[in-house]
Amino acid sequence: MPNPIPAASRPRLDPADDLTQAAAIDLNAALSDLHSQRTTAPIIRPSRAEDVALLIDHSFPQGGDSLEQLVEQISRATKRYPRRNTHPGFFGWIAPSGLPSDPLAHAMVSLLNENVGGYWASPVGTTIEKTVIRWLADLVDFPQQSQGVFMSGGSMANMCGIASACAKRFGPGFRSQGLAAFSLESRPVILCSRAAHFSIRRAAVMLGIGTDNIVTIDTDDQFRMRVDALASALAEHDNIICVVASAGTTNTGAIDPLPQIADLCSTQDVWLHVDAAYGAGGLMSAQLRPRFSGIERADSVVMDMHKWFFQSLSGSLLLYRDPGWARQLFSESSDYLRMNEDESPEQFAFFSISPELSRRFRALPFYISMRHYGLERLGRNVLHNVQCAEYLANRVRNEQDLELISAPQLSILCFRFRPDGLDDDSVDRLNTTIRDRIQLEGDYLISPTRVNDRPVLRVCIINHATRAEHVEGLLASILRIGHDLVAAGDE
Ligand SMILES: Cc1ncc(COP(=O)(O)O)c(C=O)c1O
């Protein structure tokens, strides 16, 4: 049939273009340079935004750049100004290394392009996401009726866990009347340790609770929540939304005393939310699992896949012991999306237990890597990270010029270069300079932080490719730079 649409307004993007172009480039060859960058030094190179901008084409996109040219442009830019979380010498923040199966899995996600809002929108995607969630729920020993949902990251997942706590605390009126209706007699508060991640504060902002209504509980000498201080705070406040405990704090990797915290919460019927965004990967190792004892008693748990599960960005699991509270909060029906009341699996919708509607097929890379490598094998790498951290801690204990500030409870430790005869301020400057020089040399990276209000050298080991030699190399660099600085009188 002749095309009834005038030629001038016919689309220029032929559906076949994608395929011809994709077929015309060899994906493996095109991406091989990016692949080789994963483990090459430097890990990071100082840059100014204007220098980076010069490597990116800012002209109005008229089209016509070939895919090869585009890959080449990005590859050149990241080679010049890298930030390689993937490198085994990367010990900064809490950044995932990504697994070798991820590029394939993420390509599949794009090709399929399913919107995993619920079963009817993506029968396979929903089935796979529920499957992965069940494996992870089993790791924390959550009951069969528990449910979960993958979200973009730990920050969003923490917020939704706390939102569900509000639903339980205030009942159905919370959804319609908002928090103000429940703040008349006494202020609603969240209790968490002073070492909790700042996403808890932002959750309080976004939920209208306010940061003034976060009651911070002191920590002990191992940076864990003090149970006696929590007990006092619980006795003092009568409008408690939840207690947030950490299973692996960001700065020192401390695990709060979960069994005692769970005891206090259950006695007072207070929601216990456990932020295991970093630590949960440790659950993959049977040897490490006892360290998380008590997590199985939480009402909600957050575990980031893009931290210690080694997975490429991004995905964080929010687990609900009882998903009914989240459902009370998030269930919606509209003219164009009429939700059926029946609870059959075919009616299941992730958007009824979380705020996102359109959702990427986030669980597919996790399904593929977990089935390909097996949780046990990934768990061995997690355990190896912990052993590297413990090994480094012992080396630090035995070095005269080093002082261990926080021993690893998982795979993070903090220490200071502290030669005799220097005052605290000089030691502060020395450690800051050592950290900066390590970054400049490019083979290792440690990120800035402070513990007990002093700068420390913080080493976070969550890369599946990190081995003892990398830890040894880092230590040698720290000692060499530290001693050179002292010899030059630069402290
Ligand atoms: C303990 C903890 N919770 C939550 C978060 C926030 O996670 P995300 O960056 O995935 O939003 C982090 C980030 O490092 C964290 O360490």
The ligand as a Gaussian input file, in Angstrom:
#p B3LYP/6-31G(d) Opt

LIG

0 1
 C       25.683000       2.170000      55.213000
 C       25.169000       2.881000      53.984000
 N       23.853000       3.070000      53.837000
 C       23.345000       3.697000      52.762000
 C       24.163000       4.178000      51.772000
 C       23.571000       4.877000      50.576000
 O       23.577000       3.998000      49.488000
 P       23.447000       4.480000      47.978000
 O       24.717000       5.170000      47.647000
 O       23.265000       3.203000      47.227000
 O       22.272000       5.372000      47.882000
 C       25.542000       4.019000      51.883000
 C       26.458000       4.535000      50.864000
 O       27.646000       4.397000      50.925000
 C       26.064000       3.347000      53.031000
 O       27.378000       3.164000      53.195000

